[in-house]
Amino acid sequence: MVDSNQTTKTISLEKYGIKNAKAKYQLSSQELHNETIQKGQGKEASSGALAVNTGEFTGRSPKDRFIVKDDITRDKVWWGNINIPFPTKMFDDLYDKVTDYLSEKEIYVRDSYACADDNYRLNIRVINEYPWSNMFAHNMFLRPAEEELEGFDPEWLVVNAPGFMADPEVDGTRKHNFAILNFAKKIALIGGTGYTGEIKKGIFSALNFILPVDKNTLPMHCSANVGEDGETAIFFGLSGTGKTTLSADPNRKLIGDDEHGWTAEDTIFNFEGGCYAKVINLSEENEPDIYNAIKPGAILENVIMDENGEVDFADTSITQNTRVSYPIYHINNIQQPSIGKNPKNIFFLTADAFGVLPPISKLTPGQAAYHFISGYTAKVAGTEAGIDEPVPSFSACFGAPFMPLHPTKYAEMLSAKMKASGVNVWLINTGWTGGPHGIGSRMKLKYTRAMITAALNGELEDANYEQHPIFGLNVPQSVPNVPSEVLNPKETWKNKKAYDIQAKELASSFKDNFKKFEEYANDEIMSGAPLEG
């Protein structure tokens, strides 16, 4: 427990409109762990990690994410059902309500920063209603040294009040929960939801606007690692495709698992100071780095534990989106600082639940841009209410909910960087083989790892490639330590005619989805579309 002789630092928040609050400043991870348990807001797992339940929301709520529409954002943001405009006056009124709600309370304040490259550093002050939310901020943002806290000057403010419920009719929100970015005031305002991911994604979304517009730097929803040869690999992918798992490679140093920038100088830097991994069906055998990172200082979200604190990682009775956050130093093999250079391989990860995409294929520049803008994966039965069979899911740039600019802006930046650096781009299907979800089986992790290793080692440079007849992808016909029949998805299906039908249906879904981008796409990008469908 907390040393009774230890003095808790406090800080005044009057300038933010929060009055007479007991604002506990820069508490340690252990102190926040203890306070959470003392308040009855969490329990300790047998591993020593803190386990919390985030309440009503166990994931982000994209329809309740807003951006204040003002002179800074009006002509730059890609407005629509992803970037929903919010009036300045309504933001100001709602902000005043939230700060009034936090006044007089015991709350938690943390100074931290984003972007491991000092040239892009963004200082952040986070104000949390709950201690475990503040512990999450400690885990996920970069941690200033003690001497850096003297005179710390925050550029952005995150105000996080899960217990505050908005009134949609008065406050202009859709429901009682909200996450709003205000670029003029540099505030991320979050209320009505305890899901911690909203905190980190708020700053990620802000950087996805700031870096391309002001810094000529490409922000990416990706993980990254670096080999002994100094060559960096980048892994794009939506939740559940293996981004965190595949970047945690014992033979390579982890730069970061979710958010990075790619500078004009060909430097890759991590935005964060921690990892936020899905733990559904987690095992020490398959994912030892993540499994062993669950120890004191880590936060488990929405998992089921027995009376002894043992976690059942297969139990999804609360949510499929069970998570753990931990500081990056819980992983043994990390790059310090979290910066890499010389990017040579990019992997687009997709979990194709239809079982028709090849497990590995090499992309042309046009295909790379097309698949980047498409951002395909698939939802399977059980992940969302009403889903009984696989459903195609497209998220532009593998992160549409966090991208304020038009997707083609990011795609053009990526294409230019790929060509300038001579990087290889690979499409990796971590999904199903031998048939769709329910008939086939999930691609073995050891095979996916072997394919990625072969690509990283240059063992596929001279491989024999064949073009996929429907998707036009170039598929290697042999990969070390992978059975050749696995590489050609049609050969894994018993019913070859059914495969063709399913593949053409998915190809058609790609083309239908891309119609909204066609007017912005050049001929090279359009050449990356499926051949049929």
Buried (B, 14 or more C-beta within 10 A) or exposed (E): EBEEEEEEEEEEBEEBBBEEBEBBBBBEBBBBBBBBBEEEBBBBBEBEBBBBBBBEBBBBBBEBBBBBBBEBBEEBBBBEEBBBBBEBEBBEEBBEBBBEBBBEBBBBBBBBBBBBBEEBBBBBBBBBBBBBBBBBBBBBBBBBEEEEBEEBEBBBBBBBBBEBBBEBEEBBBBEBBBBBBBBEBBBBBBBBBBBBBBBBBBBBBBBBBBBBBEBEBBBBBBBBBBBEEEBBBBBBBBBBBBBBBBBBBEEBBBBBBBBBBBBEEBBBBBBBBBBBBBBBEBEEEEBEBBBEBBEBBBBBBBBBBEEEBEBEBEBBEBBBBBBBBBBBEBBEEBBEEBBBBBBBBBBBBBBBBBBBBBBBBBBBBBBBBBBBBBBBBBBBBEBEEEEEEBBBBBBBBBBBBBBBBBBBBBBBBBBEBBEEBEBBBBBBBBBBBBBBBEEBEBBBBEBBBBBBBBBBEEBBEEBEEBEBEBBBBBBBEEBEEBEEEBBBBBEBBEEEEBBBEBBBEBBBBBBEBBEEBEEBBEEBBBBBBBEBB
